[in-house]
Amino acid sequence: MGLNVFIINSVARDVPMRETFKGVMPFFLAEIVRVVLLVAFPAISLLLPRLMG
């Protein structure tokens, strides 16, 4: 995620890095929630392979 922020910042040079990080923060928090859910309930990640066969 950090590399994407630096790429976005290099493309949009008129936007300060702080503003870019503010814009990305909701997506980062969603990513943290996703990882916590997968660690807490590992069966979630095994559901689709189990359904396939």
C-alpha positions as CSV (number, residue, x, y, z in Angstrom):
1,M,0.0,0.0,0.0
2,G,2.9,2.4,0.7
3,L,4.3,2.0,-2.8
4,N,1.0,2.8,-4.3
5,V,0.8,6.0,-2.2
6,F,4.3,7.1,-3.5
7,I,3.3,6.4,-7.1
8,I,0.1,8.4,-6.7
9,N,2.0,11.2,-5.1
10,S,4.5,11.2,-8.0
11,V,1.7,11.4,-10.5
12,A,-0.2,14.1,-8.7
13,R,2.7,16.4,-7.7
14,D,0.4,19.3,-6.6
15,V,-1.1,17.1,-3.8
16,P,1.0,16.9,-0.6
17,M,2.0,13.5,0.7
18,R,0.0,14.1,3.9
19,E,-3.2,14.5,1.9
20,T,-2.5,11.4,-0.1
21,F,-2.1,9.4,3.1
22,K,-5.4,10.9,4.5
23,G,-7.2,9.7,1.3
24,V,-5.8,6.2,1.5
25,M,-6.4,5.7,5.3
26,P,-10.0,4.3,5.0
27,F,-8.7,1.6,2.6
28,F,-5.8,0.9,4.9
29,L,-8.2,0.4,7.8
30,A,-10.4,-1.9,5.7
31,E,-7.3,-3.9,4.9
32,I,-6.4,-4.2,8.6
33,V,-10.0,-5.4,9.4
34,R,-9.7,-8.0,6.6
35,V,-6.4,-9.4,8.0
36,V,-7.8,-9.5,11.5
37,L,-10.9,-11.4,10.3
38,L,-8.8,-13.9,8.4
39,V,-6.5,-14.5,11.4
40,A,-9.5,-14.8,13.8
41,F,-11.5,-17.1,11.5
42,P,-9.2,-19.0,9.2
43,A,-12.1,-21.1,7.9
44,I,-13.2,-18.0,5.8
45,S,-10.1,-18.4,3.6
46,L,-10.7,-22.1,3.2
47,L,-14.4,-21.9,2.2
48,L,-14.0,-21.5,-1.5
49,P,-11.4,-24.3,-2.0
50,R,-13.6,-26.5,0.1
51,L,-16.6,-25.8,-2.1
52,M,-14.6,-26.5,-5.3
53,G,-13.7,-29.9,-4.4
